[in-house]
Every structure is written in C-alpha cells, then in structure tokens.
Amino acid sequence: MMKAAPDWTLLQAFLAVADAGSLSAAARATRQSQPTMGRHIKQLEAQLGIALFRRIPSGLEPTEAALPLVEVARSMAENAARLTRMAEGRQEGLRGTVRITASRILSQYTLPPILARLRIAEPEIQIELVPSDTSENLLFREADIALRMYRPEQLDIIARHIADLPIGLYAAKSYLQRRGTPRSAEDLIDHDFIGYDRDERMLRMMRAMGFEVSRDFFALRCDDQTVYWELTRAGCGIGGSQVTVAEDDPLLERVLPDLELPALPLWLAAPQALRSNPRIRRVWDFLAEALGD
C-alpha cells in the first residue's frame, strides 16, 4: 500500500532545521517552540523510515539520505508561497496590512513622515515597518514591499528605480572645532574617519576618491547604520551620510560640499503576483511619489 504523503507542517520543520542548522535556531526562525520542532522531525523520520539529521559540533546537518529531500522541500515551499501570493494579488479593496522593509536609516529618518501622510490618506491600510539592513525574502512574506539600495535580482520580483540619493561627508561641529575644517580633499587624510566594520562600501568610496586606504585607516568602525550616524553626530570623526538625512541636523556641518560622491540608487521591489493587489499597489505608488520627490 502506498504511504500517505507527509504532512506539509512536518516538511516545513524539516526545511527550517536544514537551513538553520539546529532545532533552536529553526524554532526562532519559524516562531515555534524547540520541543515542537523536535517532535515534528521525529514524526517525519517515522513516516519516511530514515534518519534526517546527524549531530555535529555546531548543531545538526542533513544525513546523506535526507540531502535530496532538502531541495524537494524547498521547491514545495516556493510553490506554496507563490500560490499564496497569487491569491493575495487577486484580493480586492484597500483594507488590510502591507509589510514594508527598508534600511534602518531610511526607516528611522526618512519613512516616518511619509508613513504619517499615508495613514491620513489611507486609514484602512495598516502598515508593518521592518527596519533591516539585510535582504528580506519577498517571496516568503517577510515583506510585501522592499526599499533597496540596489536592483533586486530575485525571480518573480518587480523593481522600480525611484531615486538616486546624494551622499555627503559630515562632521559634528564639536569635532571641527577640535580638529579644524578640511579645505581640500588632500586634507581629509589627516582627519579621523568613521568607517564600517565588515562592510567594504566606505573603503570603496575612499579608493574612488583616490585614497588607497585599508580598514585600519578607520580608527572607529561600526556596521550598524543608525549607530554609525550617532557616532558621527557625537563628534567621533567624519562620516558619510545621505544628504536628506544630515542636511538639517543642527549638530553637523557638511565637509567639502563640492566634493562629488557616488549617489545611492533607491529601488522599490515587490513580488510580481502582488503588484495587482489594490492596497499593495496604492502603497507602492505612494512611496514612489513621496521618495521620488
């Protein structure tokens, strides 16, 4: 007699553990309890008649028998997510929730007044804002709309370039009073710069300006964008920022305003299946107009 197909809930647990590498990490990622996750794995092993994971020092890894099942389960998850998106894309009306993800800087300094206007214009649309500097998966409902500083390449995603955000160098007035104001690009090499830790964008920017510096050039380094900005405001050194964020800050002064730096491209992205959803489309158009301005 042919065995019944495994419950989809069990396959989701299997895929989560395979991706996360442990029961605890998979439980956090899926918002399940660790005992529930462990029970689902045991149930699936009993149904399939094979061991799915073996213990390693860092957690769990799929057995050789389970490895082919990982991609099958992933394909099933993608198809299920695509089906859900297609159904949601055909929903009518503006009432409901739209989940937006954007960088922490955009989320903290740029989006709040825009979302305030959106709430007045469309009070039936609820907004969930996810500040994050990682790339959320739009297909798996981690967000409905994403604001990215690069063109998304994910399949089934539509993207629109809406702006190029100018970048400038800024320093706290307290820092400039202490160290002096640079008068030329050559003066910059003698100043304190705040850099990124593992992110290499600042290194690339400096090299594009003609300064062949290494990571050690930055005496203070931080990858968290909002903390980086507060370090600049506190007078720790010169830092780069979006001009729209920094220009009206009374603590800061722009350094070498005529110095040309590469702008940050800003893209809107959403799953193709959701673009026809009225409330997703309404929020998309609202953000495109507000941020394009």
C-alpha positions in Angstrom: 0.0 0.0 0.0 1.3 3.4 -0.9 2.2 5.6 2.0 0.3 8.8 2.6 2.3 12.0 1.7 4.0 13.6 4.7 2.1 16.5 6.4 3.3 19.8 5.0 3.9 21.1 8.5 6.5 18.4 9.1 8.2 19.2 5.8 8.3 22.9 6.8 10.0 21.9 10.1 12.5 19.7 8.2 13.4 22.5 5.8 13.7 25.0 8.7 16.2 22.8 10.6 18.2 22.0 7.4 18.5 25.8 6.7 19.1 26.9 10.3 21.4 24.1 11.4 19.8 23.4 14.8 16.4 22.9 16.4 16.7 26.1 18.5 17.6 28.3 15.5 14.8 26.8 13.4 12.4 27.3 16.2 13.3 31.0 16.4 13.1 31.4 12.7 9.6 29.9 12.5 8.3 31.2 15.8 7.7 27.6 17.1 8.9 26.0 20.3 12.0 23.9 20.2 10.1 20.8 21.6 7.5 21.2 18.8 10.3 21.4 16.2 11.9 18.3 17.6 8.6 16.4 17.6 7.9 17.3 14.0 11.3 16.0 12.9 10.8 12.7 14.8 7.3 12.3 13.2 8.7 12.9 9.7 11.5 10.4 10.3 9.0 7.8 11.4 6.8 8.4 8.3 9.8 8.2 5.9 11.7 5.5 7.7 15.0 7.3 7.5 17.2 9.4 9.8 17.0 13.0 8.6 19.8 14.7 10.7 23.1 13.8 12.4 24.7 15.7 15.2 27.8 17.8 14.5 29.7 20.2 16.9 27.8 23.2 15.5 24.3 21.6 15.7 22.6 19.4 13.1 23.2 18.6 9.4 21.1 16.5 7.0 22.1 12.9 6.5 23.1 11.6 3.1 19.6 10.1 2.7 18.0 13.4 3.6 20.0 15.7 1.3 17.9 15.1 -1.8 14.8 15.9 0.2 16.0 19.4 1.1 15.7 20.8 -2.4 12.4 19.0 -2.9 11.0 20.6 0.3 12.5 24.0 -0.8 10.7 23.7 -4.2 7.4 22.8 -2.4 7.8 25.9 -0.1 8.5 28.2 -3.0 5.5 26.9 -4.9 3.3 27.2 -1.8 4.5 30.8 -1.3 3.9 31.6 -5.0 0.3 30.2 -4.8 -0.4 32.3 -1.7 1.0 35.4 -3.4 -1.2 34.8 -6.5 -4.3 34.5 -4.3 -3.4 37.6 -2.3 -2.8 39.5 -5.5 -6.4 39.0 -6.5 -7.9 40.3 -3.3 -10.0 43.4 -3.7 -10.2 46.5 -1.6 -7.8 48.6 0.4 -8.5 47.3 3.9 -5.6 45.2 5.3 -2.0 45.1 6.1 1.1 46.0 4.0 4.5 45.0 5.3 7.4 47.2 4.3 11.1 46.6 4.8 13.8 49.2 4.4 17.2 50.0 5.7 17.5 51.2 9.3 18.5 54.7 8.2 15.5 55.1 5.8 13.2 53.6 8.4 14.3 55.9 11.2 14.9 59.2 9.4 13.0 59.2 6.1 9.9 57.0 6.2 8.1 58.2 9.4 6.7 61.5 8.0 5.9 59.7 4.7 4.0 56.9 6.5 2.2 59.5 8.6 0.9 61.1 5.4 0.0 57.6 4.1 -2.0 56.8 7.3 -4.0 60.0 6.8 -4.6 59.3 3.1 -5.5 55.6 3.6 -6.7 55.0 7.1 -7.9 51.4 6.3 -4.4 50.3 5.3 -2.3 49.0 8.3 1.5 49.3 7.9 4.1 47.0 9.3 7.6 48.5 9.0 10.6 46.2 9.3 13.9 48.2 9.7 16.6 45.9 8.4 19.9 46.1 6.6 19.6 42.5 5.4 17.8 41.3 2.4 14.4 40.0 3.4 12.8 37.4 1.2 9.8 39.0 -0.5 8.6 35.6 -1.9 8.2 34.1 1.6 6.1 37.1 3.0 8.9 38.5 5.1 7.8 41.7 3.4 5.3 42.9 0.7 7.4 45.9 -0.4 11.1 46.4 0.0 13.2 49.5 -0.4 16.6 48.6 -1.6 19.9 50.4 -2.3 20.5 48.0 -5.2 18.4 46.5 -8.0 16.9 43.2 -6.7 17.7 40.2 -8.9 15.3 37.7 -7.3 12.9 35.8 -9.6 9.2 36.8 -9.6 10.1 40.2 -8.2 9.4 43.5 -9.9 11.6 46.5 -9.2 11.4 50.2 -10.0 14.3 52.7 -9.7 12.7 55.8 -8.0 15.6 58.0 -6.9 19.4 58.5 -6.6 20.1 59.7 -3.0 23.0 62.2 -2.9 25.8 61.4 -0.4 27.9 63.9 1.5 30.7 63.9 4.1 29.6 65.3 7.5 31.2 66.0 10.9 29.9 67.3 14.2 30.7 71.0 14.8 32.4 69.9 18.0 34.8 67.7 16.0 35.6 70.5 13.5 36.2 73.0 16.4 38.7 70.5 17.8 40.4 69.3 14.7 39.8 72.1 12.1 37.7 72.0 8.9 39.3 70.3 5.8 39.7 72.8 3.0 40.6 70.3 0.3 40.3 66.6 -0.4 44.0 66.2 0.4 43.3 67.5 3.9 41.0 64.5 4.6 43.8 62.1 5.0 44.9 63.8 8.3 41.4 63.5 9.8 39.6 60.9 11.8 37.1 58.9 9.8 34.3 56.6 11.0 34.2 53.5 8.9 32.4 50.3 8.5 33.5 47.1 10.2 32.8 44.2 7.7 31.0 46.3 5.1 33.5 47.5 2.4 31.5 50.3 0.9 33.4 53.0 2.7 36.7 51.6 1.6 35.5 51.6 -2.0 34.3 55.2 -1.7 37.6 56.3 -0.3 39.5 54.5 -3.1 37.2 56.1 -5.7 38.3 59.4 -4.3 41.9 58.5 -4.8 42.8 57.4 -1.3 44.3 53.9 -1.2 43.5 53.2 2.4 43.0 50.0 4.3 40.5 49.0 7.0 43.0 50.3 9.6 42.6 53.8 8.3 39.3 54.0 10.2 40.0 54.2 13.9 36.3 53.7 14.8 34.3 51.1 12.8 30.6 50.1 13.0 28.3 48.3 10.5 25.1 49.3 12.3 23.9 52.3 10.2 22.0 54.2 12.9 24.8 53.7 15.5 27.3 54.8 12.8 25.3 58.0 12.4 25.1 58.7 16.1 28.9 58.3 16.3 29.2 61.0 13.6 26.8 63.3 15.5 28.8 62.7 18.7 32.0 64.1 17.2 33.9 60.8 16.7 35.1 61.8 13.3 34.0 62.4 9.7 31.3 60.2 8.3 29.3 59.7 5.1 25.5 60.2 5.0 22.5 60.7 2.8 22.2 64.4 2.3 18.5 64.4 3.0 19.2 62.9 6.4 22.0 65.1 7.5 21.4 68.5 6.0 19.1 70.0 8.6 20.9 68.5 11.7 22.0 71.4 13.9 24.9 69.4 15.3 26.5 68.8 11.9 28.3 70.6 9.2 28.9 69.3 5.7 32.6 68.8 4.9 33.8 69.8 1.4 30.2 70.2 -0.1 31.6 70.5 -3.6 33.2 67.0 -3.4 31.3 64.6 -5.7 30.5 61.2 -4.1 28.6 58.3 -5.8 24.9 58.6 -5.1 22.9 55.7 -3.6 20.3 54.2 -6.0 16.9 53.6 -4.4 14.7 50.8 -5.7 11.2 49.7 -4.8 10.6 46.0 -5.1 7.6 43.7 -4.6 6.5 40.2 -5.7 5.1 40.3 -9.2 2.0 38.4 -8.0 1.1 41.1 -5.5 1.5 44.1 -7.8 -2.1 43.8 -8.8 -3.3 43.8 -5.2 -5.1 47.2 -4.7 -3.6 48.1 -1.3 -0.1 46.9 -2.3 -0.3 49.0 -5.4 -1.6 52.0 -3.5 1.3 51.9 -1.0 3.8 51.2 -3.8 2.6 54.3 -5.8 2.5 56.5 -2.6 6.1 55.5 -1.7 7.3 56.0 -5.3 5.9 59.5 -5.4 7.0 60.6 -1.9 10.5 59.2 -2.2 10.9 60.3 -5.8 10.2 63.9 -4.7 
